[in-house]
Amino acid sequence: MAENDLASKALQTQDIQQNEQSLGGKPDTGKPDTGKPDTGKPVCKGKPERNGFMGGRLRIDKTQATIILCGLYLFFSLAGNIAATKVTYFGSLVMDAGFIYSLTFTWRDLIHKQLGQKAAITTIWLAACFNLLAALYFQLVVLLPAQTDWANNGGQTAWAFLFGIIDSSGTGWHSIFSLQMRIVIGSILTALLAELIDTRVYHFWTQGARRNWPQWTRVFASNAVSIPVDSLLFPIIAFAGIVGAAGLQQMIWTNLIVKSIITLLIFWTIYLVPEKPIYEGD
């Protein structure tokens, strides 16, 4: 008799649950009722795991930001100095082909904005050292024995003209400084002067009431001083005696015009980097 009562109660309980489900009630999932809707997603406790992305947004730390910003500055500087060994022209305007170097002025502003004045100055000095070491290495490469076919096709002559101080035959000197070495020396001297001036002007523009002025004014103010200094001194140091006086004068004006145009085209990139750090705290 007791067994029949238990079986009857079990059937009644099952009927009640089925009725609740048919009326839109909560189905029996076998999970304890917490009073919260079941979304079907696992519940994560604690902080989310940092795997480079968070909330669909790329996150980098300060070390990564430093490598990216400073690495690109070093690329613009080194590539510009090597490309500057070729003298080209636009219509009647003569200039060296290292105009990519002009990107360093605005990129230096980005480094200053994100990493501070000390990081910007360190990067400028580091770029100068990189360019000097590269030029010295190229001098060594010129002295290495040249494969006959490569040399006969003008390879050794081209390298000796661009980078060589000492003749690979060991019989004498090409010149006091090779073209590449003159470019590097001119670049180091003008970069240190122009970029350090750029740094001081940019820093001045971020102080006091000027801090609230539009960010593009920082770029224009700093570049308005540094670009003329670079455009005047670099061609004289690097190409005097190689390019005639008329060509040298054209080169100065062309550098000034082209670098100013590049500034007008890329000044907005200062807004790609926010005032707040783009990296996460350590």
Phi, psi and omega per residue, in radians:
M1 nan -0.749 3.127
A2 -1.118 -0.631 -3.140
E3 -1.158 -0.640 3.118
N4 -1.156 -0.673 3.112
D5 -1.105 -0.742 3.137
L6 -1.124 -0.736 3.132
A7 -1.130 -0.643 3.136
S8 -1.167 -0.740 3.120
K9 -1.125 -0.668 3.126
A10 -1.106 -0.708 3.119
L11 -1.161 -0.685 3.116
Q12 -1.108 -0.735 3.130
T13 -1.093 -0.709 3.125
Q14 -1.137 -0.688 3.122
D15 -1.129 -0.678 -3.138
I16 -1.128 -0.752 3.141
Q17 -1.116 -0.692 3.129
Q18 -1.150 -0.676 3.113
N19 -1.138 -0.687 3.125
E20 -1.104 -0.741 -3.136
Q21 -1.146 -0.677 3.140
S22 -1.206 -0.425 3.121
L23 -1.624 0.169 3.123
G24 1.548 0.274 3.129
G25 -1.311 -3.128 -3.083
K26 -1.396 2.153 3.124
P27 -1.228 2.720 3.126
D28 -1.479 1.877 -3.123
T29 -1.636 -0.105 -3.091
G30 1.445 0.014 3.124
K31 -1.791 2.615 3.124
P32 -1.132 2.498 -3.137
D33 -1.366 1.988 -3.131
T34 -1.728 -0.078 -3.109
G35 1.478 -0.007 -3.129
K36 -2.019 2.567 -3.134
P37 -1.138 2.506 3.116
D38 -1.572 1.948 -3.111
T39 -1.527 -0.165 -3.109
G40 1.457 -0.034 -3.133
K41 -1.761 2.530 3.110
P42 -1.167 2.498 3.123
V43 -1.520 2.140 -3.140
C44 -1.675 2.286 3.088
K45 -1.881 2.567 3.141
G46 1.414 -2.919 -3.111
K47 -1.364 2.526 3.091
P48 -1.148 2.623 -3.134
E49 -1.215 2.321 -3.111
R50 -1.541 1.883 -3.097
N51 -2.089 0.387 3.141
G52 1.770 -0.416 3.086
F53 -2.235 2.556 3.088
M54 -2.599 2.098 -3.115
G55 1.146 0.491 3.138
G56 1.350 0.168 -3.090
R57 -2.079 2.365 -3.139
L58 -1.189 2.266 3.106
R59 -2.092 2.336 3.082
I60 -2.262 2.718 3.098
D61 -1.620 3.133 -3.047
K62 -1.139 -0.629 3.123
T63 -1.091 -0.773 3.123
Q64 -1.134 -0.735 3.115
A65 -1.067 -0.703 3.134
T66 -1.118 -0.779 -3.130
I67 -1.099 -0.764 -3.106
I68 -1.142 -0.907 -3.064
L69 -1.166 -0.852 -3.098
C70 -1.275 -0.594 3.125
G71 -1.090 -0.737 3.118
L72 -1.197 -0.624 3.075
Y73 -1.071 -0.782 3.140
L74 -1.115 -0.648 3.096
F75 -1.110 -0.849 -3.141
F76 -1.012 -0.692 -3.099
S77 -1.214 -0.879 -3.091
L78 -1.186 -0.790 3.137
A79 -1.110 -0.671 3.122
G80 -1.119 -0.708 -3.130
N81 -1.207 -0.661 3.109
I82 -1.213 -0.765 3.138
A83 -1.147 -0.425 -3.111
A84 -1.205 -0.181 3.089
T85 -1.195 -0.267 3.077
K86 -1.776 2.262 3.057
V87 -1.687 2.181 -3.085
T88 -2.190 -2.973 3.137
Y89 -2.693 2.697 3.029
F90 -2.166 1.777 -3.020
G91 1.178 -2.043 3.098
S92 -1.735 0.084 -3.094
L93 -1.650 2.209 -3.122
V94 -1.793 2.380 3.069
M95 -2.806 2.900 3.035
D96 -1.383 2.785 -3.057
A97 -1.488 0.152 -3.117
G98 -1.570 0.626 -3.069
F99 -1.198 -0.241 3.057
I100 -1.093 -0.375 3.138
Y101 -1.078 -0.479 -3.107
S102 -1.122 -0.316 3.078
L103 -1.166 -0.358 -3.099
T104 -1.128 -0.510 -3.080
F105 -1.156 -0.829 3.118
T106 -1.282 -0.621 3.137
W107 -1.166 -0.579 3.051
R108 -1.077 -0.622 3.097
D109 -1.118 -0.651 3.108
L110 -1.147 -0.711 3.100
I111 -1.109 -0.769 3.126
H112 -1.055 -0.739 -3.088
K113 -1.140 -0.695 -3.058
Q114 -1.595 -0.702 -2.976
L115 -1.933 -0.201 3.080
G116 1.782 2.940 -3.074
Q117 -1.126 -0.706 -3.112
K118 -1.097 -0.704 3.111
A119 -1.138 -0.670 3.133
A120 -1.123 -0.788 3.138
I121 -1.139 -0.719 3.107
T122 -1.060 -0.721 3.139
T123 -1.135 -0.670 3.113
I124 -1.075 -0.821 3.131
W125 -1.160 -0.671 3.127
L126 -1.114 -0.714 3.104
A127 -1.094 -0.682 3.108
A128 -1.086 -0.752 3.123
C129 -1.150 -0.722 3.128
F130 -1.057 -0.786 -3.129
N131 -1.138 -0.677 3.122
L132 -1.175 -0.772 3.127
L133 -1.122 -0.667 3.110
A134 -1.107 -0.748 -3.139
A135 -1.116 -0.717 3.111
L136 -1.141 -0.667 3.101
Y137 -1.138 -0.705 3.106
F138 -1.094 -0.591 3.072
Q139 -1.071 -0.716 3.120
L140 -1.124 -0.718 -3.131
V141 -1.073 -0.656 3.121
V142 -1.050 -0.639 -3.087
L143 -1.324 -0.276 3.131
L144 -1.187 2.541 3.138
P145 -1.076 2.416 -3.088
A146 -1.695 2.417 3.042
Q147 -1.105 2.418 -2.947
T148 -1.013 -0.892 -3.107
D149 -1.075 -0.730 3.139
W150 -1.104 -0.739 -3.140
A151 -1.174 -0.716 -3.124
N152 -1.132 -0.431 3.118
N153 -1.579 0.210 3.010
G154 1.663 0.045 -3.104
G155 -1.098 -0.838 -3.099
Q156 -1.180 -0.668 3.123
T157 -1.091 -0.742 -3.141
A158 -1.124 -0.796 -3.140
W159 -1.130 -0.706 -3.139
A160 -1.124 -0.659 3.127
F161 -1.186 -0.746 -3.052
L162 -1.365 -0.727 -2.931
F163 -2.137 -0.277 -2.942
G164 -1.509 2.369 2.972
I165 -1.695 -0.885 -3.112
I166 -1.716 2.350 3.097
D167 -1.041 2.366 -3.112
S168 -1.081 -0.361 3.086
S169 -1.376 -0.217 3.122
G170 1.383 0.196 -3.066
T171 -1.575 -0.221 -3.134
G172 3.075 -2.990 -3.080
W173 -1.831 2.418 3.034
H174 -1.215 -0.857 -3.133
S175 -2.908 3.018 3.105
I176 -1.049 -0.766 3.094
F177 -2.335 2.426 3.021
S178 -1.234 2.921 3.129
L179 -1.058 -0.772 -3.141
Q180 -1.095 -0.721 -3.140
M181 -1.156 -0.691 3.085
R182 -1.110 -0.699 3.110
I183 -1.110 -0.747 3.141
V184 -1.128 -0.795 3.127
I185 -1.097 -0.781 3.094
G186 -1.083 -0.701 3.136
S187 -1.157 -0.755 -3.122
I188 -1.104 -0.821 -3.103
L189 -1.139 -0.834 -3.115
T190 -1.250 -0.619 3.139
A191 -1.154 -0.798 3.135
L192 -1.053 -0.761 -3.135
L193 -1.228 -0.917 -3.063
A194 -1.178 -0.779 -3.089
E195 -1.233 -0.629 3.095
L196 -1.196 -0.639 3.023
I197 -1.113 -0.758 3.099
D198 -0.992 -0.729 -3.139
T199 -1.118 -0.777 -3.121
R200 -1.143 -0.742 -3.135
V201 -1.157 -0.754 3.132
Y202 -1.083 -0.777 3.137
H203 -1.091 -0.717 3.112
F204 -1.063 -0.639 -3.086
W205 -1.310 -0.186 3.126
T206 -1.759 0.126 -3.101
Q207 -1.845 2.690 3.047
G208 1.074 -2.532 -3.098
A209 -1.155 -0.423 -3.124
R210 -1.151 -0.336 -3.131
R211 -1.063 -0.528 -3.116
N212 -1.578 -0.021 3.099
W213 -1.273 2.792 3.106
P214 -0.938 2.469 -3.055
Q215 -1.128 -0.504 -3.119
W216 -1.124 -0.414 3.117
T217 -1.153 -0.517 3.094
R218 -1.128 -0.769 -3.113
V219 -1.127 -0.834 -3.097
F220 -1.162 -0.699 -3.121
A221 -1.137 -0.809 -3.105
S222 -1.229 -0.738 -3.140
N223 -1.224 -0.491 3.135
A224 -1.125 -0.385 3.108
V225 -1.691 -0.796 -3.005
S226 -1.295 -0.657 -3.104
I227 -1.123 -0.805 3.090
P228 -1.065 -0.672 3.115
V229 -1.076 -0.834 -3.134
D230 -1.138 -0.761 -3.082
S231 -1.158 -0.493 -3.139
L232 -1.458 -0.850 -3.002
L233 -1.358 -0.695 -3.027
F234 -1.083 -0.870 -3.141
P235 -1.062 -0.635 -3.123
I236 -1.139 -0.817 -3.112
I237 -1.204 -0.731 -3.009
A238 -1.447 -0.563 -2.943
F239 -2.175 -0.018 3.091
A240 -1.055 2.244 -3.094
G241 1.620 -0.355 3.081
I242 -1.726 -0.737 3.076
V243 -1.851 2.413 -3.138
G244 -1.114 2.964 -3.068
A245 -1.061 -0.743 3.138
A246 -1.136 -0.765 3.113
G247 -1.132 -0.640 3.132
L248 -1.148 -0.727 3.113
Q249 -1.120 -0.739 3.079
Q250 -1.084 -0.692 -3.129
M251 -1.092 -0.702 3.139
I252 -1.101 -0.852 -3.127
W253 -1.154 -0.685 -3.134
T254 -1.152 -0.750 3.078
N255 -1.007 -0.771 -3.138
L256 -1.086 -0.788 -3.111
I257 -1.186 -0.851 -3.074
V258 -1.121 -0.769 -3.125
K259 -1.178 -0.569 3.077
S260 -1.205 -0.691 3.100
I261 -1.110 -0.747 3.121
I262 -1.066 -0.696 3.082
T263 -1.049 -0.754 3.124
L264 -1.107 -0.548 -3.105
L265 -1.397 -0.493 -3.004
I266 -2.076 0.088 -3.077
F267 -1.053 -0.492 -3.105
W268 -1.162 -0.280 -3.122
T269 -1.138 -0.277 3.088
I270 -1.082 -0.440 -3.141
Y271 -1.452 -0.174 3.072
L272 -1.220 -0.419 3.127
V273 -1.884 2.049 -3.096
P274 -1.219 2.901 3.088
E275 -1.104 -0.708 3.109
K276 -1.310 2.670 -3.140
P277 -0.996 2.446 3.085
I278 -1.449 -0.098 -3.116
Y279 -1.869 2.779 3.088
E280 -1.468 2.684 3.114
G281 -1.164 2.648 -3.121
D282 -1.241 nan nan
